[in-house]
Amino acid sequence: MALFAFLVQIAVGVTFVYSGAAKLRVGRFALDLADYELLPVRLVQPLAAGLPWVEILLGALMLVGVGGVLPLWCALILLAAFALAISINLRRGYRNACGCQGSTKPIDWSLASRNVVLATSLAVAALSGTPLPGLRALAGAHPELSAGAAVAAVTVLLLTWVAGRLAQSVHEFSRQLRRSRIPTFVGGDR
């Protein structure tokens, strides 16, 4: 259970830091947030300005292993809110940009499901009863989690991230091909 809690904490920590930084870098999060049409207009800009920093802070706390399970519970609440916002808009028939990680990808049920899975995993990790040392485990701060297991876990997480980025690149490339109307001869007539 300690390894699972460690993996979840690191994976969500990396995701939150990356997501918050991407929202700041892209700079269109206020527009994406407004498109959800769930908040009063006067709250959109302050929330859009603060939420990326909250994500970065929570992610950093999870990565470093500071704050015990509190950052996990806060991240869980945010993920549940994100899943709820996406679900409400999908039920309305909206296909607005997600705003996730600075992306303009339209929302779909897989995004809501991903957030529910991450939130559930955080709950299991937070309730596991094991101390959550974050990356301090690499320095031997956790007796149940050997340095070898921690290095293996971080390697798996990095490979998962690379695979996700590769899949996203392939998706973007195939979308550009479809837009350019260049025949691809895959699964079609020659």
C-alpha positions as a Markdown table, in Angstrom:
| # | Residue | x | y | z |
|---|---|---|---|---|
| 1 | Met | 0.0 | 0.0 | 0.0 |
| 2 | Ala | 2.9 | 2.4 | 0.7 |
| 3 | Leu | 4.1 | 2.0 | -2.9 |
| 4 | Phe | 0.6 | 2.7 | -4.3 |
| 5 | Ala | 0.2 | 5.8 | -2.1 |
| 6 | Phe | 3.6 | 7.0 | -3.2 |
| 7 | Leu | 2.9 | 6.5 | -6.9 |
| 8 | Val | -0.5 | 8.3 | -6.6 |
| 9 | Gln | 1.0 | 11.1 | -4.7 |
| 10 | Ile | 3.9 | 11.6 | -7.1 |
| 11 | Ala | 1.7 | 11.2 | -10.2 |
| 12 | Val | -0.9 | 13.6 | -9.1 |
| 13 | Gly | 1.8 | 16.0 | -7.8 |
| 14 | Val | 3.5 | 16.0 | -11.2 |
| 15 | Thr | 0.1 | 16.4 | -13.0 |
| 16 | Phe | -0.9 | 19.4 | -10.8 |
| 17 | Val | 2.4 | 21.2 | -11.2 |
| 18 | Tyr | 2.4 | 20.6 | -14.9 |
| 19 | Ser | -1.2 | 21.6 | -15.3 |
| 20 | Gly | -0.9 | 24.8 | -13.3 |
| 21 | Ala | 2.3 | 25.9 | -15.1 |
| 22 | Ala | 0.7 | 25.1 | -18.5 |
| 23 | Lys | -2.4 | 27.3 | -17.6 |
| 24 | Leu | -0.1 | 30.2 | -16.7 |
| 25 | Arg | 2.0 | 29.7 | -19.8 |
| 26 | Val | -0.9 | 29.5 | -22.3 |
| 27 | Gly | -2.7 | 32.4 | -20.7 |
| 28 | Arg | -6.2 | 31.6 | -21.9 |
| 29 | Phe | -7.5 | 29.9 | -18.8 |
| 30 | Ala | -10.0 | 32.7 | -18.0 |
| 31 | Leu | -11.6 | 32.3 | -21.4 |
| 32 | Asp | -11.8 | 28.5 | -20.9 |
| 33 | Leu | -13.2 | 28.9 | -17.4 |
| 34 | Ala | -15.8 | 31.4 | -18.6 |
| 35 | Asp | -16.9 | 29.0 | -21.4 |
| 36 | Tyr | -18.1 | 26.5 | -18.7 |
| 37 | Glu | -20.8 | 29.1 | -17.7 |
| 38 | Leu | -20.9 | 27.8 | -14.1 |
| 39 | Leu | -19.5 | 30.9 | -12.3 |
| 40 | Pro | -20.7 | 34.4 | -11.9 |
| 41 | Val | -18.7 | 36.6 | -14.4 |
| 42 | Arg | -17.1 | 38.6 | -11.6 |
| 43 | Leu | -15.5 | 35.4 | -10.1 |
| 44 | Val | -14.0 | 34.1 | -13.4 |
| 45 | Gln | -10.9 | 36.3 | -13.5 |
| 46 | Pro | -9.9 | 35.9 | -9.9 |
| 47 | Leu | -10.4 | 32.2 | -10.0 |
| 48 | Ala | -8.5 | 31.9 | -13.3 |
| 49 | Ala | -5.6 | 33.9 | -11.8 |
| 50 | Gly | -5.4 | 31.9 | -8.6 |
| 51 | Leu | -6.3 | 28.3 | -9.5 |
| 52 | Pro | -3.1 | 27.6 | -11.4 |
| 53 | Trp | -1.0 | 28.7 | -8.4 |
| 54 | Val | -3.1 | 26.6 | -6.1 |
| 55 | Glu | -2.5 | 23.6 | -8.4 |
| 56 | Ile | 1.3 | 24.3 | -8.5 |
| 57 | Leu | 1.4 | 24.6 | -4.7 |
| 58 | Leu | -0.6 | 21.4 | -4.1 |
| 59 | Gly | 1.5 | 19.5 | -6.6 |
| 60 | Ala | 4.7 | 20.8 | -5.0 |
| 61 | Leu | 3.5 | 19.8 | -1.5 |
| 62 | Met | 2.6 | 16.3 | -2.7 |
| 63 | Leu | 6.0 | 16.0 | -4.5 |
| 64 | Val | 8.0 | 17.1 | -1.5 |
| 65 | Gly | 5.8 | 15.2 | 0.9 |
| 66 | Val | 4.9 | 18.2 | 3.1 |
| 67 | Gly | 1.5 | 18.6 | 4.7 |
| 68 | Gly | 0.7 | 14.9 | 5.2 |
| 69 | Val | -2.6 | 14.0 | 3.6 |
| 70 | Leu | -4.0 | 17.5 | 3.5 |
| 71 | Pro | -2.7 | 18.3 | 0.0 |
| 72 | Leu | -4.1 | 15.0 | -1.2 |
| 73 | Trp | -7.6 | 15.9 | 0.1 |
| 74 | Cys | -7.4 | 19.4 | -1.4 |
| 75 | Ala | -6.4 | 17.9 | -4.7 |
| 76 | Leu | -9.2 | 15.4 | -4.5 |
| 77 | Ile | -11.7 | 18.2 | -4.0 |
| 78 | Leu | -10.4 | 20.1 | -7.0 |
| 79 | Leu | -10.5 | 16.9 | -9.2 |
| 80 | Ala | -14.0 | 16.2 | -8.1 |
| 81 | Ala | -15.0 | 19.8 | -8.9 |
| 82 | Phe | -13.3 | 19.5 | -12.3 |
| 83 | Ala | -15.2 | 16.3 | -13.0 |
| 84 | Leu | -18.5 | 17.8 | -12.0 |
| 85 | Ala | -18.0 | 20.9 | -14.2 |
| 86 | Ile | -17.1 | 18.8 | -17.2 |
| 87 | Ser | -20.0 | 16.5 | -16.6 |
| 88 | Ile | -22.5 | 19.3 | -16.2 |
| 89 | Asn | -21.4 | 20.8 | -19.5 |
| 90 | Leu | -21.4 | 17.5 | -21.3 |
| 91 | Arg | -25.0 | 17.0 | -20.1 |
| 92 | Arg | -25.8 | 20.4 | -21.5 |
| 93 | Gly | -24.4 | 19.3 | -24.8 |
| 94 | Tyr | -21.5 | 21.7 | -24.6 |
| 95 | Arg | -18.1 | 20.8 | -26.2 |
| 96 | Asn | -16.1 | 23.7 | -24.9 |
| 97 | Ala | -12.3 | 23.6 | -24.4 |
| 98 | Cys | -11.2 | 21.7 | -21.4 |
| 99 | Gly | -8.7 | 24.2 | -20.1 |
| 100 | Cys | -6.9 | 21.2 | -18.6 |
| 101 | Gln | -3.2 | 21.7 | -18.7 |
| 102 | Gly | -3.6 | 24.7 | -21.0 |
| 103 | Ser | -5.2 | 22.5 | -23.7 |
| 104 | Thr | -7.9 | 23.6 | -26.1 |
| 105 | Lys | -9.1 | 20.0 | -26.5 |
| 106 | Pro | -12.9 | 19.8 | -26.2 |
| 107 | Ile | -14.3 | 18.2 | -23.1 |
| 108 | Asp | -15.4 | 14.6 | -23.2 |
| 109 | Trp | -16.4 | 11.9 | -20.8 |
| 110 | Ser | -12.9 | 10.5 | -20.7 |
| 111 | Leu | -11.7 | 13.7 | -19.0 |
| 112 | Ala | -14.4 | 13.5 | -16.4 |
| 113 | Ser | -13.6 | 9.8 | -15.9 |
| 114 | Arg | -9.9 | 10.5 | -15.6 |
| 115 | Asn | -10.5 | 13.1 | -12.8 |
| 116 | Val | -12.8 | 10.7 | -10.9 |
| 117 | Val | -10.1 | 7.9 | -11.1 |
| 118 | Leu | -7.4 | 10.3 | -9.9 |
| 119 | Ala | -9.7 | 11.6 | -7.1 |
| 120 | Thr | -10.5 | 8.0 | -6.0 |
| 121 | Ser | -6.9 | 7.0 | -6.1 |
| 122 | Leu | -6.1 | 10.1 | -3.9 |
| 123 | Ala | -8.7 | 9.0 | -1.4 |
| 124 | Val | -7.3 | 5.5 | -1.2 |
| 125 | Ala | -3.8 | 6.9 | -0.8 |
| 126 | Ala | -4.9 | 9.4 | 1.9 |
| 127 | Leu | -6.8 | 6.7 | 3.8 |
| 128 | Ser | -4.0 | 4.1 | 3.5 |
| 129 | Gly | -2.6 | 5.1 | 6.9 |
| 130 | Thr | 1.0 | 5.1 | 5.6 |
| 131 | Pro | 3.2 | 8.2 | 6.0 |
| 132 | Leu | 3.5 | 10.0 | 2.7 |
| 133 | Pro | 7.1 | 11.2 | 2.3 |
| 134 | Gly | 6.9 | 12.2 | -1.4 |
| 135 | Leu | 10.3 | 12.4 | -3.1 |
| 136 | Arg | 12.0 | 12.3 | 0.3 |
| 137 | Ala | 11.5 | 8.5 | -0.1 |
| 138 | Leu | 14.4 | 8.7 | -2.5 |
| 139 | Ala | 16.6 | 9.7 | 0.4 |
| 140 | Gly | 15.4 | 6.8 | 2.5 |
| 141 | Ala | 12.8 | 8.8 | 4.5 |
| 142 | His | 10.3 | 5.9 | 4.4 |
| 143 | Pro | 11.2 | 2.5 | 5.8 |
| 144 | Glu | 8.6 | 0.6 | 3.8 |
| 145 | Leu | 9.6 | 2.1 | 0.5 |
| 146 | Ser | 13.2 | 1.2 | -0.5 |
| 147 | Ala | 15.2 | 3.6 | -2.6 |
| 148 | Gly | 15.1 | 1.0 | -5.5 |
| 149 | Ala | 11.3 | 0.9 | -5.4 |
| 150 | Ala | 11.2 | 4.7 | -5.3 |
| 151 | Val | 13.5 | 5.0 | -8.3 |
| 152 | Ala | 11.5 | 2.4 | -10.2 |
| 153 | Ala | 8.3 | 4.2 | -9.4 |
| 154 | Val | 9.6 | 7.5 | -10.5 |
| 155 | Thr | 10.9 | 5.9 | -13.7 |
| 156 | Val | 7.5 | 4.3 | -14.4 |
| 157 | Leu | 5.8 | 7.7 | -13.8 |
| 158 | Leu | 8.2 | 9.5 | -16.2 |
| 159 | Leu | 7.7 | 6.8 | -18.9 |
| 160 | Thr | 3.9 | 7.1 | -18.4 |
| 161 | Trp | 4.2 | 10.9 | -18.8 |
| 162 | Val | 6.3 | 10.5 | -22.0 |
| 163 | Ala | 3.8 | 7.9 | -23.4 |
| 164 | Gly | 0.9 | 10.4 | -22.7 |
| 165 | Arg | 2.8 | 13.2 | -24.4 |
| 166 | Leu | 3.5 | 10.9 | -27.4 |
| 167 | Ala | -0.1 | 9.9 | -27.6 |
| 168 | Gln | -1.2 | 13.5 | -27.5 |
| 169 | Ser | 1.3 | 14.4 | -30.3 |
| 170 | Val | 0.0 | 11.5 | -32.4 |
| 171 | His | -3.5 | 12.7 | -31.9 |
| 172 | Glu | -2.6 | 16.3 | -32.8 |
| 173 | Phe | -0.8 | 15.1 | -35.9 |
| 174 | Ser | -3.7 | 12.9 | -37.1 |
| 175 | Arg | -6.0 | 15.9 | -36.5 |
| 176 | Gln | -3.8 | 18.1 | -38.6 |
| 177 | Leu | -3.7 | 15.5 | -41.3 |
| 178 | Arg | -7.5 | 15.3 | -41.4 |
| 179 | Arg | -7.7 | 19.1 | -41.7 |
| 180 | Ser | -5.2 | 19.2 | -44.5 |
| 181 | Arg | -7.3 | 16.6 | -46.4 |
| 182 | Ile | -4.2 | 14.7 | -47.4 |
| 183 | Pro | -5.2 | 11.1 | -48.2 |
| 184 | Thr | -3.6 | 8.8 | -45.6 |
| 185 | Phe | -4.6 | 5.5 | -47.2 |
| 186 | Val | -5.1 | 4.0 | -43.8 |
| 187 | Gly | -8.3 | 2.0 | -43.7 |
| 188 | Gly | -9.7 | 3.8 | -46.7 |
| 189 | Asp | -9.9 | 3.4 | -50.5 |
| 190 | Arg | -6.7 | 3.7 | -52.4 |
